[in-house]
Amino acid sequence: MDTVSVNIFRDNLKSLVEQVVSRHEPLKVTRRAGEAFVVMSAEDWEREQETLYVLQNQGLMQQIADSMATHTKGQGYRPTKEQMDEIAGL
């Protein structure tokens, strides 16, 4: 994560915001008093929130672990060709 001072951020607001949005990389902005804040795109923030939700949900994490175990053993669900065509929109 890149870091800039609040003065640089203020002077280059438009270009830095465009950079954050286009690169999907947050930007840390530091203040003279030592406090800092992070700028990130709304899309990236929403994605982070979804990830946190999944990681904090024990039921979902157990489903993922169970799915990985059956996949590793080759015992996972295998859709038919017709189902795959429907999923792929063919």
GIKAVEN-V468350 format. One record per residue. RES is the residue in three letters. OMEGA is omega in radians with two decimals (999 if undefined). BURIAL is + if it has 16 or more other C-alpha atoms within 10 Angstrom, else -. D_FIRST is the distance of its C-alpha to the first C-alpha in Angstrom with 1 decimal. Layout:
BEGIN
res:omega:burial:d_first
RES:OMEGA:BURIAL:D_FIRST
RES:OMEGA:BURIAL:D_FIRST
END
This chain:
BEGIN
res:omega:burial:d_first
MET:3.07:-:0.0
ASP:3.12:-:3.8
THR:3.06:-:6.5
VAL:3.07:-:10.1
SER:3.13:-:13.4
VAL:3.10:+:15.3
ASN:3.10:-:17.8
ILE:3.12:-:15.7
PHE:-3.14:+:14.4
ARG:-3.10:-:18.0
ASP:-3.07:-:19.4
ASN:-3.02:-:17.1
LEU:-3.05:-:16.8
LYS:-3.09:-:18.2
SER:3.13:-:16.2
LEU:3.09:+:12.8
VAL:3.09:+:13.8
GLU:3.12:-:15.2
GLN:3.14:+:12.0
VAL:-3.10:+:10.2
VAL:-3.06:+:13.4
SER:-3.12:-:14.2
ARG:-3.07:-:11.1
HIS:3.09:-:10.5
GLU:3.12:-:6.8
PRO:3.13:+:6.1
LEU:3.09:+:5.9
LYS:-3.14:+:6.8
VAL:-3.10:+:10.3
THR:3.12:+:12.4
ARG:-3.10:-:16.2
ARG:-3.12:-:18.9
ALA:3.12:-:20.2
GLY:3.09:-:17.1
GLU:-3.13:-:16.3
ALA:3.02:-:12.9
PHE:-3.08:-:12.0
VAL:3.07:-:9.5
VAL:3.08:-:10.4
MET:-3.13:+:10.6
SER:3.12:+:13.6
ALA:3.13:-:16.6
GLU:3.13:-:17.0
ASP:3.12:-:13.7
TRP:3.12:-:14.7
GLU:3.11:-:18.1
ARG:3.10:-:17.1
GLU:3.13:-:15.2
GLN:3.10:-:18.5
GLU:3.12:-:20.6
THR:3.11:-:18.9
LEU:3.12:-:19.3
TYR:-3.13:-:22.9
VAL:-3.11:-:23.7
LEU:-3.13:-:22.4
GLN:-3.10:-:24.4
ASN:-3.07:-:27.5
GLN:3.14:-:29.7
GLY:3.12:-:32.0
LEU:3.13:-:29.4
MET:3.10:-:27.9
GLN:3.09:-:31.5
GLN:3.11:-:32.2
ILE:3.13:-:29.3
ALA:3.12:-:30.5
ASP:3.13:-:34.0
SER:3.11:-:33.1
MET:3.14:-:31.3
ALA:3.13:-:34.4
THR:3.10:-:36.8
HIS:-3.14:-:34.8
THR:3.14:-:34.7
LYS:-3.11:-:38.5
GLY:-3.09:-:39.0
GLN:-3.10:-:40.5
GLY:3.13:-:38.2
TYR:3.09:-:39.4
ARG:3.14:-:40.4
PRO:3.08:-:41.1
THR:3.10:-:44.1
LYS:3.12:-:44.0
GLU:3.12:-:45.0
GLN:3.11:-:42.2
MET:3.10:-:39.7
ASP:3.13:-:41.2
GLU:3.12:-:40.9
ILE:-3.11:-:37.3
ALA:3.13:-:36.5
GLY:3.13:-:38.7
LEU:999:-:41.3
END
